Amino acid sequence: MSSANDLKITEEISVPYWELVESFVRSSGPGGQNVNKVSTAVQLRWNVDASSIPAPVKSRFRRLWGPRLTKEGDVIVEANEHRSQARNRDAARDRLAGMIRKATEKKKRRIPTRPGRGAIERRIKAKKELGQKKSLRGKVEKGE
């Protein structure tokens, strides 16, 4: 039951269009006189807590992008690099989709490994060489 306006993240996850709030403001980017007349910059607002994405993705999103969230739990994505409103709108949606896509990736669990015999032998050899070098740094006694 997904709409054509929904923001597709992965094959399984998409953000419904009604969860996204777009507002258009005057841009400071390229455009000459157009900048002063037309509101081409886009501010895309999306509430993480009220969204329909899975809970594990929400928690990873909060951990990754927490500093960018407002007190209400909204993330605001701004786009003003293009001269047209439509291109800025697409850029903001793509940027948000990338942020959510990054939150869908599960961190790979590290499997602890032990050093091989060669690595252990090289480490011990280096330690002995360093100890030998340091032992030669002792006081020099006067000979008769």
C-alpha positions as CSV (number, residue, x, y, z in Angstrom):
1,M,0.0,0.0,0.0
2,S,2.8,2.4,-0.8
3,S,2.2,5.6,-2.8
4,A,4.3,7.0,-5.6
5,N,5.2,9.9,-3.3
6,D,6.6,7.7,-0.5
7,L,10.3,7.8,0.2
8,K,11.7,4.4,-0.7
9,I,14.7,3.4,1.6
10,T,15.2,-0.3,0.9
11,E,13.0,-3.0,-0.6
12,E,11.2,-3.5,2.7
13,I,11.3,0.0,4.3
14,S,9.7,3.2,3.0
15,V,8.6,6.4,4.7
16,P,5.0,7.4,3.8
17,Y,4.7,10.8,2.1
18,W,2.4,12.1,4.9
19,E,5.3,11.7,7.5
20,L,7.4,14.2,5.6
21,V,6.8,18.0,6.1
22,E,8.3,20.2,3.4
23,S,8.6,24.0,3.7
24,F,10.1,26.3,1.1
25,V,12.2,29.3,2.0
26,R,14.4,31.7,0.1
27,S,17.7,30.3,-0.8
28,S,21.1,31.8,-0.3
29,G,22.7,29.7,-3.0
30,P,23.1,30.2,-6.8
31,G,20.4,31.9,-8.9
32,G,21.0,35.6,-9.2
33,Q,17.9,37.7,-9.0
34,N,15.9,34.5,-8.9
35,V,17.1,34.0,-5.3
36,N,15.5,37.2,-4.2
37,K,12.1,36.4,-5.7
38,V,11.4,32.6,-5.5
39,S,11.5,30.3,-2.5
40,T,13.6,27.5,-3.9
41,A,15.4,26.2,-0.8
42,V,13.7,23.2,0.9
43,Q,13.5,22.3,4.6
44,L,12.4,18.7,4.9
45,R,11.2,17.8,8.4
46,W,10.6,14.2,9.6
47,N,9.7,13.0,13.1
48,V,11.7,9.9,13.9
49,D,9.6,8.8,16.9
50,A,6.2,9.0,15.1
51,S,7.5,7.3,12.0
52,S,6.4,3.8,10.8
53,I,10.0,2.5,10.3
54,P,11.0,-0.5,12.4
55,A,12.1,0.1,16.0
56,P,15.7,-1.1,15.7
57,V,16.2,1.2,12.7
58,K,14.7,4.1,14.8
59,S,17.1,3.5,17.7
60,R,20.1,3.2,15.3
61,F,19.0,6.4,13.6
62,R,18.8,8.2,17.0
63,R,22.3,7.0,17.9
64,L,23.8,8.0,14.6
65,W,22.0,11.4,14.0
66,G,21.0,12.3,17.6
67,P,22.8,15.7,17.6
68,R,20.8,16.7,14.5
69,L,17.4,16.0,16.1
70,T,15.2,18.7,17.6
71,K,13.7,18.4,21.1
72,E,10.5,17.1,19.5
73,G,12.4,14.3,17.7
74,D,12.4,15.8,14.3
75,V,15.3,15.8,11.9
76,I,15.5,18.8,9.5
77,V,17.3,18.3,6.2
78,E,17.9,21.5,4.2
79,A,18.8,21.7,0.5
80,N,19.6,24.9,-1.4
81,E,22.3,23.9,-3.8
82,H,20.1,24.0,-6.9
83,R,18.3,26.8,-8.6
84,S,15.0,25.0,-8.9
85,Q,12.6,24.0,-6.1
86,A,12.0,20.5,-7.6
87,R,15.7,19.6,-7.7
88,N,16.3,20.9,-4.1
89,R,13.2,18.8,-3.0
90,D,14.7,15.7,-4.6
91,A,18.1,16.5,-3.0
92,A,16.6,16.8,0.4
93,R,14.6,13.6,0.0
94,D,17.7,11.7,-1.2
95,R,19.8,13.0,1.7
96,L,17.2,11.9,4.2
97,A,16.9,8.5,2.5
98,G,20.7,8.1,2.8
99,M,20.6,8.9,6.5
100,I,17.9,6.3,7.1
101,R,19.6,3.8,4.8
102,K,22.8,4.2,6.9
103,A,20.7,3.4,10.0
104,T,19.4,0.2,8.5
105,E,22.9,-1.3,8.3
106,K,23.6,-3.5,11.3
107,K,27.1,-3.1,12.7
108,K,29.2,-6.2,12.1
109,R,30.0,-8.1,15.3
110,R,33.7,-8.4,15.9
111,I,35.0,-11.9,16.4
112,P,38.0,-11.8,18.7
113,T,41.1,-13.5,17.3
114,R,44.4,-14.5,18.8
115,P,47.8,-13.6,17.4
116,G,49.6,-16.3,15.4
117,R,52.9,-17.9,16.5
118,G,55.0,-15.9,14.0
119,A,53.5,-12.6,15.4
120,I,54.3,-13.6,19.0
121,E,57.8,-14.6,18.1
122,R,58.4,-11.3,16.2
123,R,57.1,-9.3,19.2
124,I,59.3,-11.2,21.7
125,K,62.4,-10.8,19.4
126,A,61.7,-7.0,19.1
127,K,61.4,-6.7,22.9
128,K,64.7,-8.6,23.4
129,E,66.4,-6.3,20.9
130,L,65.1,-3.2,22.7
131,G,66.1,-4.6,26.1
132,Q,69.6,-5.3,24.7
133,K,69.9,-1.7,23.4
134,K,68.7,-0.2,26.7
135,S,71.2,-2.4,28.7
136,L,74.1,-0.8,26.8
137,R,73.0,2.6,28.0
138,G,74.3,2.0,31.5
139,K,77.1,3.9,33.2
140,V,80.5,3.5,31.7
141,E,83.2,2.5,34.3
142,K,86.7,3.9,34.1
143,G,89.3,1.4,33.2
144,E,92.8,1.3,34.7
